[in-house]
């Protein structure tokens, strides 16, 4: 016995809602991090909430997500005394100035 059209439509709308909600919880795309010329890691579709740590300190970051990010020198996404965070817009890259030290973490702006 076929399901009524209204039930099928309701199920389709619910599934679409779940899919769209999942997209809001991730920064779609990748963040490429390296130290000098050595690749450190590529992070795909990171969650938009929380602090994200790099495996090791990185000197270059390329943000290929749909969200801006903020880079930090501390692993806990806080600014150290005399240090600054760096705002990195979507589809851009940044190379750390050697005197400031490597980036160790980032947050997603949403």
N, CA, C and O of each residue as an XYZ file, in Angstrom:
440
protein
N       0.836     -1.166      0.000
C       0.000      0.000      0.000
C       0.890      1.240      0.000
O       1.688      1.404      0.923
N       0.786      2.118     -0.994
C       1.646      3.295     -1.072
C       1.337      4.298      0.043
O       0.200      4.424      0.498
N       2.390      5.005      0.466
C       2.229      6.026      1.499
C       1.545      7.246      0.899
O       1.761      7.572     -0.268
N       0.724      7.918      1.693
C       0.083      9.133      1.187
C       1.130     10.180      0.817
O       2.208     10.226      1.410
N       0.813     11.005     -0.149
C       1.761     12.030     -0.619
C       2.142     12.999      0.494
O       3.295     13.423      0.568
N       1.212     13.354      1.348
C       1.534     14.308      2.415
C       2.559     13.720      3.392
O       3.420     14.444      3.893
N       2.470     12.415      3.665
C       3.437     11.772      4.546
C       4.824     11.737      3.890
O       5.835     11.971      4.553
N       4.862     11.446      2.595
C       6.136     11.432      1.870
C       6.747     12.827      1.817
O       7.959     12.980      1.968
N       5.919     13.841      1.603
C       6.407     15.217      1.562
C       6.941     15.641      2.923
O       7.985     16.287      3.008
N       6.230     15.281      3.987
C       6.672     15.619      5.334
C       8.013     14.955      5.663
O       8.889     15.577      6.264
N       8.162     13.707      5.271
C       9.429     13.001      5.496
C      10.560     13.666      4.719
O      11.673     13.792      5.231
N      10.286     14.091      3.494
C      11.298     14.780      2.680
C      11.715     16.105      3.285
O      12.899     16.444      3.279
N      10.763     16.856      3.805
C      11.066     18.145      4.441
C      11.898     17.929      5.704
O      12.844     18.674      5.961
N      11.546     16.914      6.491
C      12.309     16.620      7.708
C      13.751     16.250      7.370
O      14.681     16.698      8.042
N      13.942     15.433      6.331
C      15.284     15.038      5.922
C      16.093     16.235      5.439
O      17.278     16.351      5.750
N      15.462     17.119      4.685
C      16.137     18.328      4.220
C      16.530     19.216      5.397
O      17.619     19.789      5.405
N      15.654     19.333      6.386
C      15.963     20.128      7.572
C      17.157     19.593      8.323
O      17.997     20.366      8.785
N      17.249     18.285      8.453
C      18.397     17.668      9.122
C      19.671     17.932      8.338
O      20.708     18.240      8.927
N      19.608     17.818      7.020
C      20.790     18.050      6.181
C      21.259     19.497      6.277
O      22.460     19.749      6.376
N      20.328     20.452      6.251
C      20.714     21.863      6.335
C      21.265     22.214      7.713
O      22.187     23.023      7.817
N      20.726     21.628      8.754
C      21.236     21.865     10.097
C      22.656     21.348     10.227
O      23.489     21.993     10.865
N      22.949     20.204      9.640
C      24.297     19.639      9.703
C      25.301     20.555      9.028
O      26.439     20.664      9.486
N      24.902     21.216      7.947
C      25.809     22.125      7.241
C      26.157     23.338      8.099
O      27.273     23.851      8.014
N      25.211     23.805      8.930
C      25.460     24.959      9.770
C      26.448     24.645     10.887
O      27.024     25.564     11.470
N      26.651     23.387     11.193
C      27.523     23.002     12.284
C      28.961     22.788     11.837
O      29.827     22.498     12.662
N      29.227     22.928     10.538
C      30.572     22.725     10.004
C      30.964     23.878      9.089
O      30.118     24.485      8.433
N      32.239     24.162      9.056
C      32.787     25.102      8.085
C      33.172     24.265      6.870
O      34.199     23.586      6.883
N      32.363     24.310      5.834
C      32.591     23.444      4.680
C      33.832     23.870      3.914
O      33.972     25.037      3.548
N      34.725     22.931      3.672
C      35.966     23.181      2.959
C      37.148     22.660      3.766
O      36.986     21.836      4.666
N      38.336     23.151      3.434
C      39.540     22.680      4.122
C      40.378     23.831      4.660
O      40.326     24.958      4.167
N      41.143     23.507      5.680
C      42.161     24.406      6.209
C      43.478     23.658      6.085
O      43.662     22.601      6.687
N      44.385     24.212      5.303
C      45.695     23.600      5.079
C      46.725     24.306      5.952
O      46.829     25.533      5.935
N      47.477     23.529      6.708
C      48.490     24.085      7.604
C      49.836     23.446      7.314
O      49.931     22.240      7.088
N      50.880     24.275      7.322
C      52.223     23.731      7.127
C      53.210     24.508      7.970
O      52.927     25.609      8.441
N      54.359     23.917      8.146
C      55.457     24.543      8.867
C      56.588     24.680      7.868
O      57.216     23.691      7.491
N      56.847     25.906      7.441
C      57.791     26.115      6.341
C      57.208     25.487      5.090
O      56.091     25.819      4.692
N      57.949     24.586      4.466
C      57.430     23.898      3.280
C      56.829     22.533      3.625
O      56.249     21.868      2.767
N      56.976     22.119      4.899
C      56.497     20.804      5.327
C      55.012     20.849      5.688
O      54.624     21.596      6.586
N      54.171     20.059      5.002
C      52.753     20.009      5.371
C      52.588     19.438      6.783
O      53.238     18.452      7.131
N      51.739     20.040      7.578
C      51.471     19.558      8.924
C      50.144     18.803      8.943
O      50.071     17.680      9.442
N      49.092     19.426      8.394
C      47.804     18.745      8.316
C      46.836     19.514      7.440
O      46.989     20.714      7.212
N      45.842     18.798      6.957
C      44.708     19.380      6.252
C      43.466     18.991      7.032
O      43.213     17.809      7.265
N      42.693     19.987      7.434
C      41.489     19.754      8.225
C      40.296     19.993      7.312
O      40.150     21.074      6.741
N      39.443     18.983      7.174
C      38.271     19.076      6.313
C      37.007     19.273      7.130
O      36.777     18.571      8.115
N      36.193     20.229      6.718
C      34.882     20.493      7.310
C      34.912     20.535      8.842
O      34.191     19.775      9.489
N      35.733     21.408      9.430
C      35.801     21.443     10.894
C      34.499     21.958     11.502
O      33.816     22.779     10.890
N      34.145     21.485     12.706
C      32.963     22.016     13.393
C      33.147     23.506     13.666
O      34.266     23.962     13.900
N      32.054     24.263     13.636
C      32.165     25.710     13.835
C      32.339     26.096     15.302
O      32.773     27.209     15.599
N      32.008     25.199     16.212
C      32.129     25.519     17.631
C      33.439     25.001     18.206
O      33.965     23.978     17.767
N      33.952     25.717     19.187
C      35.107     25.248     19.930
C      36.446     25.698     19.376
O      36.546     26.385     18.359
N      37.459     25.274     20.096
C      38.844     25.564     19.758
C      39.431     24.358     19.033
O      39.237     23.219     19.457
N      40.144     24.607     17.948
C      40.765     23.540     17.162
C      42.280     23.687     17.244
O      42.820     24.757     16.961
N      42.956     22.624     17.626
C      44.420     22.653     17.742
C      45.068     22.051     16.503
O      44.574     21.084     15.922
N      46.176     22.644     16.120
C      47.004     22.043     15.080
C      47.859     20.965     15.736
O      48.188     21.078     16.917
N      48.224     19.927     14.997
C      49.064     18.837     15.539
C      50.410     19.353     16.025
O      50.970     18.858     17.003
N      50.906     20.344     15.330
C      52.187     20.976     15.675
C      52.056     22.453     15.333
O      51.113     22.853     14.651
N      52.996     23.259     15.802
C      52.977     24.664     15.440
C      53.116     24.829     13.933
O      53.899     24.122     13.298
N      52.362     25.756     13.361
C      52.392     25.969     11.907
C      52.760     27.411     11.591
O      52.460     28.330     12.353
N      53.415     27.586     10.454
C      53.825     28.921     10.043
C      53.028     29.462      8.866
O      53.112     30.651      8.561
N      52.252     28.605      8.197
C      51.425     29.023      7.065
C      50.065     28.348      7.168
O      49.975     27.147      7.423
N      49.015     29.125      6.970
C      47.655     28.584      7.007
C      46.897     29.105      5.800
O      46.924     30.298      5.498
N      46.216     28.189      5.110
C      45.346     28.559      3.979
C      43.931     28.153      4.341
O      43.666     26.989      4.642
N      43.027     29.115      4.310
C      41.637     28.893      4.688
C      40.778     28.749      3.428
O      40.441     29.740      2.780
N      40.434     27.523      3.096
C      39.585     27.259      1.943
C      38.195     26.825      2.371
O      37.545     26.038      1.682
N      37.729     27.346      3.527
C      36.367     27.061      3.976
C      35.460     28.226      3.594
O      35.915     29.236      3.057
N      34.191     28.069      3.877
C      33.238     29.144      3.641
C      33.124     30.084      4.821
O      32.281     30.982      4.814
N      33.966     29.896      5.850
C      33.931     30.727      7.052
C      35.292     31.350      7.299
O      36.322     30.793      6.919
N      35.288     32.515      7.943
C      36.526     33.134      8.385
C      37.017     32.379      9.623
O      36.234     31.721     10.309
N      38.314     32.481      9.900
C      38.879     31.847     11.097
C      39.763     32.856     11.832
O      40.172     33.872     11.268
N      40.043     32.558     13.082
C      40.968     33.355     13.881
C      42.079     32.421     14.343
O      41.813     31.366     14.918
N      43.327     32.815     14.089
C      44.508     32.012     14.446
C      45.099     32.504     15.762
O      45.132     33.703     16.037
N      45.570     31.544     16.578
C      46.152     31.870     17.871
C      47.513     31.192     18.027
O      47.765     30.138     17.443
N      48.384     31.813     18.824
C      49.687     31.232     19.101
C      49.632     30.222     20.235
O      50.553     29.418     20.381
N      48.592     30.241     21.030
C      48.421     29.278     22.125
C      47.498     28.145     21.680
O      46.635     28.335     20.823
N      47.687     26.981     22.262
C      46.885     25.810     21.898
C      45.454     25.889     22.414
O      44.605     25.116     21.970
N      45.164     26.803     23.340
C      43.821     26.895     23.911
C      42.998     28.050     23.344
O      42.001     28.453     23.943
N      43.406     28.580     22.200
C      42.684     29.659     21.507
C      42.564     30.927     22.343
O      41.546     31.618     22.295
N      43.599     31.225     23.103
C      43.647     32.485     23.840
C      44.881     33.254     23.381
O      45.828     32.680     22.842
N      44.847     34.563     23.608
C      45.987     35.397     23.234
C      46.966     35.464     24.386
O      46.576     35.665     25.537
N      48.238     35.296     24.072
C      49.262     35.413     25.095
C      49.642     36.868     25.274
O      49.380     37.694     24.400
N      50.247     37.183     26.384
C      50.677     38.537     26.661
C      51.661     38.994     25.584
O      52.676     38.338     25.351
N      51.369     40.091     24.943
C      52.235     40.615     23.896
C      52.017     39.963     22.540
O      52.645     40.356     21.557
N      51.140     38.977     22.474
C      50.857     38.305     21.203
C      49.496     38.727     20.669
O      48.667     39.265     21.403
N      49.285     38.486     19.431
C      48.022     38.857     18.814
C      47.435     37.671     18.075
O      48.158     36.815     17.565
N      46.121     37.633     18.025
C      45.455     36.671     17.154
C      45.395     37.299     15.764
O      45.557     38.509     15.611
N      45.162     36.471     14.763
C      45.061     36.964     13.395
C      43.745     36.495     12.798
O      43.416     35.310     12.841
N      43.002     37.437     12.243
C      41.738     37.148     11.577
C      42.052     36.766     10.135
O      42.670     37.541      9.405
N      41.626     35.572      9.724
C      41.928     35.083      8.380
C      40.622     34.850      7.624
O      39.923     33.869      7.875
N      40.294     35.752      6.698
C      39.051     35.606      5.943
C      39.041     34.338      5.083
O      40.083     33.742      4.809
N      37.854     33.954      4.673
C      37.690     32.796      3.814
C      38.449     32.977      2.501
O      38.554     34.090      1.986
N      38.969     31.890      1.972
C      39.676     31.853      0.694
C      40.942     32.709      0.687
O      41.306     33.273     -0.346
N      41.623     32.809      1.849
C      42.881     33.548      1.924
C      43.913     32.720      2.687
O      43.608     31.638      3.191
N      45.134     33.242      2.765
C      46.186     32.549      3.505
C      46.981     33.555      4.313
O      46.906     34.762      4.084
N      47.754     33.028      5.273
C      48.570     33.877      6.119
C      49.864     33.155      6.457
O      49.863     31.952      6.714
N      50.945     33.878      6.455
C      52.236     33.350      6.889
C      52.619     34.100      8.154
O      52.603     35.331      8.175
N      52.960     33.378      9.195
C      53.299     33.988     10.469
C      54.624     34.752     10.355
O      55.542     34.325      9.654
N      54.702     35.855     11.037
C      55.954     36.595     11.120
C      56.850     35.837     12.097
O      56.414     35.517     13.203
N      58.077     35.545     11.716
C      58.956     34.691     12.521
C      59.092     35.144     13.972
O      59.217     34.303     14.861
N      59.072     36.425     14.230
C      59.272     36.894     15.607
C      58.072     36.606     16.507
O      58.206     36.635     17.730
N      56.909     36.330     15.930
C      55.731     36.098     16.766
C      55.538     34.631     17.119
O      54.763     34.323     18.024
N      56.205     33.733     16.447
C      56.058     32.309     16.743
C      54.956     31.664     15.919
O      54.195     32.353     15.240
N      54.870     30.335     15.980
C      53.919     29.610     15.135
C      52.481     29.668     15.672
O      52.239     29.959     16.844
N      51.548     29.381     14.770
C      50.143     29.261     15.160
C      49.938     27.870     15.740
O      50.479     26.894     15.219
N      49.157     27.771     16.820
C      48.915     26.482     17.467
C      47.439     26.092     17.514
O      47.112     24.936     17.783
N      46.540     27.058     17.252
C      45.112     26.742     17.292
C      44.328     27.771     16.489
O      44.871     28.783     16.045
N      43.025     27.490     16.309
C      42.145     28.422     15.599
C      40.702     28.199     16.028
O      40.338     27.143     16.547
N      39.897     29.221     15.794
C      38.452     29.137     15.985
C      37.781     29.531     14.670
O      38.372     30.217     13.837
N      36.547     29.088     14.500
C      35.758     29.409     13.315
C      34.832     30.570     13.657
O      34.178     30.559     14.700
N      34.775     31.564     12.789
C      33.851     32.683     12.971
C      32.535     32.299     12.307
O      32.501     31.947     11.128
N      31.455     32.372     13.075
C      30.133     32.058     12.510
C      29.052     32.938     13.060
O      27.889     32.796     12.682
